[in-house]
Amino acid sequence: MKVRPFSRVSATPGAPHGAQAGGLTGTLIGALPVALGLVAVVVLSEPGLSTTLRLALDGVLTMIWCLYLGQLIATALRRDPDAKGAMLLVDLAAVIVPLAALVATLATGADLGGPSLACGVWVLKLLRDSTAFRLVARVLANEAHNLIGVMSLFGIVLFIAALLAYAVERDAQPQTFGSIPQAMWWAIVTLSTTGYGDAVPQSFIGRILAGVVMMSGIGVFALWAGILATGFAEEVRRRDFVNNWQLVSAVPLFRQLGSAELVGIVRALKPRDLPAGAVVCRKGDAGDQMFFIVEGRVSVAATGAPVELGPGAFFGEMALISGAPRTATVTAASALTLLTLHAQDFQILLTNNPEIAETIRKTALQRGGAEPL
């Protein structure tokens, strides 16, 4: 089987596998002192610890605090542009909060357990470099206007519910509904449908009011959930689109496309990461998609000696053109990043982009119609 892969991709699509592995390793290393510190905080809360063990755990917390102090100083000296906003606040809190607790304890002469408890703030370190943390921050920033609007609605419903509960129940239960602030506690637990049971209307009108407040709470929290879910979906879709754009633009076959055409390709192609040794497709399987190699290499085993394809090459097109089963087994020779194109999108691509269609057909003919992938 003859193959003619495109030239090697020069652009780097997103983060390469090595960088991703390095980032994961760095995250795990950064989480280690946090885990040790939190375990020490939990163990130190036990009252029956020996003095030796307590001093050892305090020593662990002191070393971790010194580590975080050194990180903060190093970040300040090099003026790291990535250390901004909430991330920098987390670094400052990791140092300042335990130090302030220690100073307050020494000044008041109280039990020295306060500084160890203050080290619990280190749990925020797990969020500092988390993509989920940044995603949540972006969603909250993007949806702040809508969330504030729903919060205002919640406050209005809360006040009206407390006011009505006070008016209806104050004579029957003066200890529980004797003032609007007292009634507001009932309104909060009812709006949130928590219902602790410490404040329950006794009158018929009061119970009708409770039912209306419960239903209102369900509606308000549904609005919050809907806004956040929509914000998350839009942010994830935007992030995935940017990532896919980088991957698609790295394939030489698509570099000739204009922006409008490239948008359609980006939406049609789906990224797929595979480890070395994984089977991409098997001989005899029905072919419902073709593949474009972004990173890594594949080994194509047909009737002859295996052939390797590298970045920029594509395979699997003959099964889509002819409809015949695949006649080669393709495995990942290394860690692999692919873009997959399903049969329906493949036909649209051929219809809307004659130049790409011609290139794919020529490559398929050169590979030989008797050996479709």
N, C-alpha and C positions, 0 to 999 in steps of 0.2 A: 504494500500500500504506500503510495507516494503521499507525502505531506509537504505543505509549504507554509510554515508558520510565519506570521508577520514579524517584523523586527521587534526587538526587546523593548518593553515599555520603559520610557525614560522618566515619566512622571511617577511619583510615589503616591498611590491612592490611600489617603488616610494614614494610619499608623501601620507599619509593617509588622509581621508576626513577631520578629525579634523585639521590636519596641513594645508590642503588647505584652509579651512575656516579661520583659524588663519592668514594665509598669505594674504588672501583677505581683512580681517579686517585691518591688518597692512598697506596694501597698501592704503586703503581708509583713514585711519587716517593720513598717511603720505601725502596724496594729499590735505587734508583739509587746512593746512597753505599755501600751494602753491596757492590753489584757492582763499583764502582770500587775499593773497598778490597781486595776479594778478588783482583781482577786485579793490583793493585799487589803484593800478597803473593806471588802466583804468579810474577810477573816478577822480583821481588827475589830469588827463590830461584835464579835463573840466575847462575852464577859469573862470566861474562864481561861483565857490564854495565859501561858507562862510569861514571865518577864523577859526571858531570853528570846522567845518567839516574837513577842511584841516588838522588842528592839530590832530584831532582824527585819521584820516587815516594815518598820519605820525607816530603816536604812534603805530598803528597796525603794520606798516612796521618795526618799531624799535623792537617790541616784537618778530616778526617772525625772524628778523635778529639775535637777541640774541639767539633764539632757535636754529638756524642753527649753530651759533658759538659754542654753547654748544655741539651740536652733533659732530661737527668737532673735538673739544677738546677731547670728550669722545672716539671717534674713534682713535685719535692719541695716547691716553694714553693706551688703551687696545690693540693697534696694531692689529686691526681687519684684519685677512687674507683675508676676502672677499672684503675689501675696497681697490681695486687696480685699476690702470690705469685710464680709463675714468670715473669710478665711483668716485674716489678720486678727480679728476679734477673738476667734477661737484660740489662736496662739497666745494672745495676751491673757485671756482668761485662764489658760492652762498654767500660767506662771503666777499671775497676780492673785487669783482667788485663794490658792493654798497659802501663799505668803501672807495675805491679809488675815486669813484665819489663824495662822501661827502668831502673828503680831497681836491680834485681839486676845488670843488665849494667854500669851505671856503677860499682856498688860492687865488682864483681869484676874490672872491666877487661877483660872478655871481648869477643868480636866483637859488634858492635852489630846483628847480624842477628836477635837474639832478640826485640826489641820488634816487628819487622815480622811475624815468625811468630806472635806472640801476638795480632796483629790478626785472625788467622783465626777467633777467637772471634766475630767480627761475623757469621758465617754464621747464628748463632742469632737475629739480628735478623729474618731472613726468617720465622722461626717465631713471633715475638712477637705479631703481629697476625693470624696465620693462624687461620682457623676450624678447619682440620684439626688444628692444634696443640692448640686447646682441646678438640676432639673426642677426640683421643687421650688427653689428660689426664683427661677425664671417664670414658672407657672404663676406663682403668687404675685410677682411683679406685673405680669401681663394681665392677670385677671383681678388686679387690686380694685379697680373701679367697680366691677360687678360684685366682688366679695363685700366691699364696704356698703354697697346698696342693700345687699341681703342682710348684712349686720344691722343696718339701720332699721330694716323691716322687723328683724328679730327684737331689737330694742323697743320698738313701738308696741309690738304684740305683747312683749313681756310686761311693759308698764300698764297696758290696758288690762291684762289678765290679773296683775297684782291689785290694781285699783278696784276692779269688780269683785275680786275675792275678798278684799278688805271690806267693801260695802255690804257684801252678802253674809259673810261668816264672822264678822268681828263680835257680834253680840253672842253668838252661840259658842265661839271658841276664842275668847280674848287672849289666852296664852299663846295661841298659834297664829291667829290672824288679827292681833290687836293693833298692828300698825302696817303701813304699806311696805316698809322693809321686810317685816316678818312674812307678809303675804308674798313678797317677791321671791323668797326662797321656795315657797310652794310653786310659784309660777315657773321658776327655772327647772325644777325637777319634773314638772308636768310637761312643759314644752319639750324637754329632752326625752320625755317618756321614760325617765329613769324610775320615778315613783318609789322613793325610799319608804313611804308609808308613815313618816313622822308627822305629816300634815295632810289631813284628808277632809274634804268638805263633808258636812253632815246634812245640810239642807238639800232639798230636791233641786232648787235652782243652782246651788253650788256645784252639784254633781253634773248637771247639764253644762255648766260653765267649764268644768274639768274636762268633759268630753270634747267640747269645742276647742279648748286649749291644746289638748293632745293632738287632735287632727291638724291644728295650725302648726304645731311643732313638727309633725311629720312633713308637712308641705315646705316649711322653711329649711329643714335639714336636707330635704330632697333637692331644693334649689342649690344649696351649697355643694352637695355631692355632684349635681349635674354640671355646675360651673367648673369645678375642679377636674371632673372626668373629661369634659370637653377641652379644657386647657391642657391637660396631660396628653390627650390624643393629638391635638394640634402641634404641641411642642415635639412629641416623638416623631410625628410625621414630617415635621420640618427638619429635624435632625437626620432622620433616615434619608430624606431627599438630598440633603447636602452630602452625606456620606456616599450615596449612590451616584451622585453627580461626579464626585471625585473619582470613583471607581470606573464609571463609564467613560469619562474623558481621558482616562489612561489607556484605553483600548484604541490602538491606531485605526481600526476600521471605522470608528465613529468620530474621528477628529475632523472629518470633512463636513460634518453636519453643522447646520446653523443652530442658533439657540433654541428656536421654536421646535425644530425636529428633535434636538437633543433632549428636550423636556419630555417628549413622548417616549423616547427610548429609556430614559431614566425611570419613568413610571412603569414601564413594561419589564425591565430587567430586575431580577432579584438576586442579591448577593448571597453567597453560600461559602462558608469556611469549612475545610476538611483537614484532618490530620494526615500525616504521611501514612501510606498504606491503606487508606480508605478507598473503597470501590465507588467510583462515580457512576458507572453504568456497566451492565453485564451483557455479554453476548447472548442473543436470543430474546432479550427484553424488548417490549414495545417502546418505540421512541416517541415520547411526547414533549421533549424539550431538547434544545441545543445549548452548548456551553461556550463561554468566552473566558480565557485564562487571564486573570489580572496579576496574580503573584503565584510563584511556585511552578512546578513541572508535573506533567502526567505521563504515564507509560501506557501506550496503546498496544494491546496484544491482540492481533488478528490472526491470519494464517501464517505469516512469516515471522521474522524476528521482531521483538517489541520496538516501537518507535516512540521517542520522547517528544513532547510538545511543551513549549515554554510560554512565558508571558506574551500576550498579544495574539496568540493562536486561538482558533476556535475549532470545535469538533461537535459531532452529533447532528450536523445539518442534513446528511443524506437520509437519515431515517425520517426526517420531517418532509423532505422533498419527495421521496419515493413511497413513503408509508410502510416500508419493509422493516422487519425486526433488525435490531442492531447486530452487526456481525463482528464486533470487537468488544473486548472488555477493557475498560479504562480505569486505571488506579492512580492514586496520588503518589508520585515519586518523592514528594516533599510536602511540607505544610502548604496548603493550597487555598487560594481565594478565587472563586469563580463567580461569573454572572450567568444566570440561567434565563433562557427565553423559551416560554411555552409555545406550543404549536399555533394557537390562535394569534398570539402576538407576533409570531414569526411570519404568518401570512400578511398581517398588517404591515410589518416592517418591509417585506418584499414589495407590497403594493405602493407604499408611500415613498420608498427610497430606492429607485431603480439602480443607482450606482452601487449601493450596498448589495442589492439583490444580485447584480451581475458579478460582483466580486465573490459572493458566496457560491454562486453556481459554477463559476470557473474553478474555484478551489475544489468543489465537490467533484467536478469532472476530472481534474488532475489526480485526485485521490483514487478514482476508479469507481464506476457505478456498481461494480460487483462486490465492493466492500464498503457498504455504507456503515457509518457509525451510528 
